[in-house]
Every structure is written in C-alpha cells, then in structure tokens.
Amino acid sequence: MRLLLVSPGFHGYHASIAAAFMARGHDVTTHVYDDNGGMVGRAWHQLRHQLPHKVGAGRHRGLGREATERAVAAVADVRPEAVVVVKGDTLGSDFWESIGGLPRVTWLYDEVRRTRWTIERLAGIGPIATYSTLDDVDFDAAALDTRHLPLAYDHRLVPSPTIRRTPDVSFIGARYPTREQVLTLLHDQGVPVRAYGRDWSSHPVDRLRTWRLNTPDIPAGRDLARATAYDVMAASAATLNLHGDQDGFTMRTFEAAGVGGVELLDRSDVEGLYEPGREVLTWTTPEELTDICRRALAEPEWADAIRAAARSRTLAQHTFDHRVAVLEDAWDTV
C-alpha cells in the first residue's frame, strides 16, 4: 500500500516508524511537517518564532499555517492510499480535509494537555493511538476511536559491537528542575553521573542555543545522535530514565532496556511492560536510587542479568514493528 507518514522530526523517530511499515510491505513516503529547511531555515525559525516566544512577544504565530500548507502539498504529491500522522497538533483543518475518506490513524506521543489538541478537535480526525493511559480513558469516554499504544525501541538501530563499559551513571535528555535535583543529589553522594544534552552542556554553542549563561555543576556532554545515545546507555554502568509529570512511558523506557542497559526508572507502574527488579530497576526515594547506583557499579554480574532480561523482553514485545501492526489495524476500521 502507498503510505504517507506525516511526522515531526523529533530525534528522527519517523525513520524508525517508516522502516517498520516498509518491513510489512508498504511503500512509505515520509513528510516531516516541522522541517524548517536546514541550518539557515532553523536559524530563521528561532529568530522568528522561538526567541519571541521566550521573551513573551508571541505564541508561534503562523507555524500552523506554514506546516499545514506543506502537508497538504505532500498529500497532493504522494496521493497516498493510507496516512499515518504522528502528533500532528499544529496541522490545520485544510490538511485533515485533504486526507478525508482515506484510511488513516494518528499516534500521539504526548499528553493532550502538552499539545494544541483538544477533545473537540480530535473528534474529527479519525482513529487515534495514544501513549497516555489517562488520555485513552478520556478519549473513550468522549466516544472517540481510541487505543492505548506505548512507544517503542528501534531494533534496527543496533548498538556498536565494540562498546566498552564505562564506570558512570548516564542521563540523556532535557534539563528540568526535578531532573537536575536527582543528578545533583547523586553527584553530591559521590555517584559518578554524566548528563548529555544541550541544556546540560557548557559548550558556548549550546549556551547560545538554549539562551542561558550558566550550566549546572554536573559532568556533561553535548547532544547525542540517537545511535550514539544507544551506545552510551548500553555502555554505562546504569542509565537514568526520569519522567516527571507524565503518565505515558517515554521512548527512553524501551530504548534503555532494548540496548541492554541497566535502566533506573522513576516509576513503579511499569508492570505490564517490564518486571521491576528483574528487567528494570525502579526507585521512589533518593536513598533507594543511590543504593541501586552503587550496586550496579559494584556488582557487574547482577547488572548483566538485568541487561539480558531487559533486552529480551523488549525485542519480544516492544519494537516499532510491534507498534505499527496496531496502527495498521486501526486504519482498517475507518
């Protein structure tokens, strides 16, 4: 089937989804709806939209119109037989009208409250898959065509075969206050932590990109490509997965386990996806987390058993191949 995948560029996950659909025999064309046209385009995007928003002078006016026009043009060009939309909250009514009557499904990897979606808007777009268990309940109560669909691991993007283990606890992701508190606590307790990402990095370019002057007193590296992030998680003595105010499980949940990492997860409600204590390690207090980190550093054989069990469960149940099969079934209901 000729399939159009309409997705944001976020960490290149659209490539993972497209590969999974191609493995099922579909002819996939991907349209990245927030692609701002290379380095020059991204710089203009920051000056025109992000900087005014940072200083309170605007709310990303015009973004939806531009993204919608590009997406409508992609539909006309591809003439798809089915459409899969990822997130899609900035796409206006012209886009949704352009795919009217086509088999389609929209996959949401954020809670609705973090997007421009509303229940009323979602009612007109067709089948929905959401990573949020709470949103799925609300959608069902509103009589939407919904299903809960967790995120996934890209088993095609394999870790390097020459990885050497490193004696540190890694964290890869954005810097939020609660996350900084956790890493600072571990650092102060003598746990060798290292954070990766533009918000943590002291590199001048990263400070400029994130509009800040200072950086936390935590060992840090710059942004990582997804393949490199997989290598870092697999090599680390353990890797942190810090959620905060989310009820869905992030992509990192499946990636850290999928690469054979020792995943330190800040949520105990992961049962049904992974077995706490055997496949992932959950914690609720700073003392528990510190003790787990020290054990992972001191007992590599114990940690290796966690790694093997996590990877085995992920490959058996939590790859993008598993998820796109659900999406395919969803558009069949249109």
C-alpha positions as CSV (number, residue, x, y, z in Angstrom):
1,M,0.0,0.0,0.0
2,R,1.2,3.5,-0.8
3,L,1.5,5.1,2.7
4,L,2.2,8.7,3.6
5,L,3.8,9.1,7.1
6,V,3.3,12.7,8.4
7,S,5.5,13.3,11.4
8,P,7.6,15.8,13.3
9,G,11.3,15.5,13.0
10,F,11.8,14.7,16.7
11,H,15.0,12.7,17.0
12,G,14.4,11.0,13.7
13,Y,11.8,8.6,15.0
14,H,9.9,8.9,11.8
15,A,12.6,6.9,10.1
16,S,12.1,4.1,12.6
17,I,8.3,4.1,12.0
18,A,8.8,4.2,8.3
19,A,11.2,1.2,8.4
20,A,8.8,-0.8,10.4
21,F,6.0,-0.1,7.9
22,M,8.2,-1.0,5.0
23,A,9.1,-4.3,6.6
24,R,5.3,-5.0,6.4
25,G,5.4,-4.4,2.7
26,H,4.2,-0.8,2.4
27,D,5.6,1.8,0.1
28,V,6.3,4.6,2.5
29,T,6.8,8.3,1.8
30,T,7.7,10.5,4.9
31,H,6.7,14.1,5.2
32,V,8.4,15.9,8.2
33,Y,5.9,18.7,8.8
34,D,8.2,20.8,11.1
35,D,11.2,20.7,8.8
36,N,12.4,24.3,8.6
37,G,14.8,23.9,5.8
38,G,18.3,23.1,7.0
39,M,20.7,25.3,9.1
40,V,19.6,28.6,7.7
41,G,15.9,27.7,8.0
42,R,16.4,26.6,11.6
43,A,18.2,29.8,12.5
44,W,15.3,31.9,10.9
45,H,12.8,29.7,12.7
46,Q,14.5,30.5,16.1
47,L,14.6,34.2,15.4
48,R,11.1,34.4,14.0
49,H,9.3,32.1,16.4
50,Q,11.2,30.7,19.3
51,L,13.0,33.8,20.6
52,P,9.8,36.0,20.6
53,H,8.0,33.2,22.4
54,K,10.9,33.0,25.0
55,V,10.5,36.7,25.8
56,G,6.7,36.7,25.7
57,A,6.3,38.5,22.5
58,G,4.4,35.9,20.6
59,R,2.9,32.4,20.6
60,H,4.4,30.9,17.5
61,R,2.0,32.6,15.2
62,G,2.0,31.3,11.6
63,L,3.5,28.0,12.4
64,G,0.3,26.0,11.9
65,R,-0.4,27.7,8.5
66,E,3.0,27.0,7.1
67,A,3.1,23.4,8.3
68,T,-0.4,22.8,7.0
69,E,0.4,24.1,3.5
70,R,3.4,21.9,3.2
71,A,1.5,18.9,4.5
72,V,-1.4,19.5,2.0
73,A,1.1,19.7,-0.8
74,A,2.7,16.4,0.3
75,V,-0.7,14.7,0.2
76,A,-1.3,16.0,-3.4
77,D,2.1,14.9,-4.5
78,V,2.1,11.4,-3.0
79,R,-1.6,10.6,-3.5
80,P,-1.5,8.0,-0.7
81,E,-3.7,5.1,-0.1
82,A,-3.4,5.4,3.7
83,V,-2.0,8.1,6.0
84,V,-0.3,7.8,9.4
85,V,0.1,11.0,11.4
86,V,2.4,11.3,14.4
87,K,1.3,14.0,16.8
88,G,0.1,16.5,14.1
89,D,-1.3,19.1,16.5
90,T,0.0,22.1,14.5
91,L,-1.7,20.9,11.3
92,G,-4.8,22.8,10.4
93,S,-8.2,21.8,9.1
94,D,-7.0,22.0,5.4
95,F,-4.7,19.1,6.0
96,W,-7.3,16.9,7.7
97,E,-9.8,17.7,4.9
98,S,-7.1,16.7,2.3
99,I,-7.0,13.2,3.7
100,G,-10.7,12.9,4.2
101,G,-12.0,9.5,3.2
102,L,-8.6,7.8,3.4
103,P,-7.6,5.1,5.8
104,R,-5.7,6.9,8.5
105,V,-4.6,6.9,12.1
106,T,-2.9,9.5,14.4
107,W,-0.3,8.4,17.0
108,L,0.1,10.8,20.0
109,Y,3.3,10.6,22.0
110,D,2.5,13.5,24.3
111,E,-0.4,14.0,26.7
112,V,-3.0,16.2,25.1
113,R,-2.5,18.9,27.7
114,R,1.0,19.4,26.3
115,T,-0.2,19.9,22.8
116,R,-2.6,22.1,20.8
117,W,-5.1,19.2,20.6
118,T,-8.5,19.3,22.3
119,I,-11.1,16.6,22.6
120,E,-13.3,18.6,20.2
121,R,-10.6,18.8,17.5
122,L,-9.6,15.1,17.9
123,A,-13.2,14.1,17.3
124,G,-12.9,14.9,13.6
125,I,-9.6,13.3,12.7
126,G,-10.3,9.6,12.7
127,P,-8.7,6.7,14.7
128,I,-6.3,7.7,17.5
129,A,-3.5,5.8,19.2
130,T,-2.0,7.4,22.4
131,Y,0.8,6.6,24.6
132,S,-1.1,8.1,27.6
133,T,-3.3,5.7,29.5
134,L,-5.2,8.6,31.1
135,D,-5.9,10.2,27.7
136,D,-7.0,6.9,26.3
137,V,-9.7,6.7,29.1
138,D,-10.8,10.3,28.4
139,F,-11.0,9.7,24.7
140,D,-13.0,6.5,25.2
141,A,-15.4,8.5,27.5
142,A,-15.8,11.0,24.7
143,A,-16.7,8.2,22.2
144,L,-13.5,8.7,20.2
145,D,-12.0,5.8,18.2
146,T,-9.0,5.3,20.5
147,R,-6.5,2.7,21.6
148,H,-3.6,2.8,24.1
149,L,-0.3,2.3,22.2
150,P,3.0,2.6,24.2
151,L,6.2,3.9,22.5
152,A,8.9,1.6,21.3
153,Y,12.5,0.6,20.6
154,D,14.1,0.7,17.2
155,H,15.8,-2.7,17.0
156,R,17.3,-1.8,13.6
157,L,19.5,0.9,15.1
158,V,21.8,-1.5,16.9
159,P,24.4,-0.6,19.5
160,S,28.0,-0.7,18.4
161,P,29.6,-4.2,18.7
162,T,32.8,-2.7,20.2
163,I,31.2,-0.9,23.2
164,R,33.3,-0.7,26.3
165,R,31.6,-0.4,29.6
166,T,32.1,2.9,31.5
167,P,32.0,3.4,35.3
168,D,29.3,6.0,35.3
169,V,25.5,6.5,35.6
170,S,24.3,8.3,32.5
171,F,21.3,10.5,31.8
172,I,20.3,11.6,28.3
173,G,17.6,14.2,27.9
174,A,16.4,17.7,28.6
175,R,17.3,19.6,31.8
176,Y,14.3,20.2,34.0
177,P,14.4,21.2,37.7
178,T,13.4,17.8,39.0
179,R,15.9,16.0,36.8
180,E,18.7,18.4,37.9
181,Q,17.8,17.8,41.5
182,V,18.2,14.0,41.0
183,L,21.5,14.3,39.2
184,T,22.8,16.8,41.7
185,L,21.9,14.5,44.6
186,L,23.7,11.6,43.1
187,H,26.7,13.8,42.3
188,D,26.9,15.1,45.8
189,Q,26.7,11.5,47.1
190,G,29.8,10.6,45.1
191,V,27.9,8.6,42.4
192,P,29.7,9.2,39.1
193,V,27.0,10.7,36.9
194,R,27.2,12.2,33.5
195,A,24.4,14.1,31.7
196,Y,24.1,14.6,27.9
197,G,22.2,17.3,26.1
198,R,22.3,20.9,25.1
199,D,20.7,22.0,28.3
200,W,23.5,20.5,30.4
201,S,26.4,21.2,28.2
202,S,28.8,24.1,28.9
203,H,29.8,24.4,25.3
204,P,29.4,28.0,24.1
205,V,27.2,27.0,21.1
206,D,24.8,25.1,23.5
207,R,24.6,28.0,25.8
208,L,23.6,30.2,22.9
209,R,21.1,27.7,21.6
210,T,19.4,27.5,25.0
211,W,19.5,31.2,25.8
212,R,21.4,30.8,29.1
213,L,24.6,32.0,30.8
214,N,25.3,29.3,33.3
215,T,25.3,25.5,33.5
216,P,24.9,23.0,36.4
217,D,27.9,21.6,38.2
218,I,27.4,18.2,36.8
219,P,29.7,16.4,34.3
220,A,28.0,16.7,31.0
221,G,28.3,16.2,27.3
222,R,26.6,17.7,24.2
223,D,23.6,16.4,22.3
224,L,23.9,12.9,21.1
225,A,22.6,11.4,17.9
226,R,20.2,8.6,18.6
227,A,22.6,5.8,17.6
228,T,25.3,7.3,19.9
229,A,22.8,7.7,22.7
230,Y,22.1,3.9,22.4
231,D,25.8,3.2,22.7
232,V,26.1,5.5,25.8
233,M,23.2,3.8,27.6
234,A,24.5,0.3,26.7
235,A,28.0,1.2,27.9
236,S,27.0,2.9,31.2
237,A,27.0,1.1,34.5
238,A,23.4,2.2,34.7
239,T,21.2,4.8,32.9
240,L,18.5,7.0,34.4
241,N,15.0,7.4,32.9
242,L,13.4,10.3,34.6
243,H,9.8,11.1,33.7
244,G,8.3,13.7,35.9
245,D,4.7,14.8,35.2
246,Q,3.9,12.2,32.6
247,D,1.5,9.2,32.7
248,G,2.8,7.6,29.4
249,F,6.2,6.0,29.3
250,T,8.8,7.8,27.3
251,M,10.7,6.3,24.3
252,R,13.7,6.1,26.6
253,T,11.9,3.4,28.7
254,F,12.1,1.0,25.7
255,E,15.4,2.2,24.3
256,A,17.4,1.8,27.6
257,A,16.0,-1.7,28.0
258,G,16.3,-2.6,24.3
259,V,20.0,-1.8,24.1
260,G,20.7,-3.9,27.2
261,G,21.1,-1.0,29.6
262,V,20.6,-1.1,33.4
263,E,17.6,1.2,33.4
264,L,16.9,3.2,36.6
265,L,13.2,4.1,36.3
266,D,11.4,6.7,38.5
267,R,8.0,4.9,38.2
268,S,6.7,1.8,39.8
269,D,3.7,1.5,37.5
270,V,5.7,-0.1,34.7
271,E,4.3,-3.6,35.4
272,G,2.7,-4.9,32.3
273,L,5.6,-3.5,30.2
274,Y,8.6,-4.7,32.3
275,E,9.1,-6.6,35.5
276,P,10.6,-4.4,38.2
277,G,13.7,-5.8,39.8
278,R,14.4,-8.2,37.0
279,E,14.1,-6.3,33.8
280,V,14.2,-2.7,35.0
281,L,15.1,-1.2,38.4
282,T,12.6,1.2,39.9
283,W,13.0,3.6,42.8
284,T,10.9,6.0,44.9
285,T,13.4,7.7,47.3
286,P,16.8,9.3,46.8
287,E,18.3,6.7,49.2
288,E,16.9,3.8,47.1
289,L,18.3,5.3,43.9
290,T,21.8,5.9,45.5
291,D,21.9,2.3,46.7
292,I,20.9,0.9,43.3
293,C,23.5,3.0,41.5
294,R,26.2,1.8,43.9
295,R,25.1,-1.8,43.5
296,A,25.2,-1.5,39.7
297,L,28.7,-0.2,39.9
298,A,29.9,-2.8,42.3
299,E,28.1,-5.9,41.0
300,P,28.5,-6.2,37.3
301,E,27.3,-9.8,37.2
302,W,24.0,-8.8,38.8
303,A,23.7,-5.9,36.4
304,D,24.4,-8.1,33.4
305,A,21.4,-10.3,34.3
306,I,19.2,-7.1,34.3
307,R,20.6,-6.1,30.9
308,A,19.9,-9.5,29.3
309,A,16.4,-9.8,30.7
310,A,15.5,-6.2,29.6
311,R,16.8,-6.7,26.1
312,S,15.0,-10.0,25.7
313,R,11.6,-8.6,26.8
314,T,12.0,-5.5,24.6
315,L,12.8,-7.5,21.4
316,A,9.9,-9.8,22.1
317,Q,7.2,-7.2,22.7
318,H,8.3,-3.6,22.4
319,T,9.8,-2.8,19.0
320,F,8.4,-0.4,16.4
321,D,7.4,-3.5,14.4
322,H,5.0,-4.4,17.2
323,R,3.6,-1.0,17.3
324,V,3.0,-0.4,13.6
325,A,1.0,-3.6,13.4
326,V,-1.5,-1.9,15.8
327,L,-1.6,1.3,13.7
328,E,-2.2,-0.8,10.6
329,D,-5.2,-2.5,12.3
330,A,-6.5,0.9,13.4
331,W,-6.8,2.4,9.9
332,D,-8.6,-0.7,8.7
333,T,-11.5,0.4,11.0
334,V,-12.1,3.7,9.1
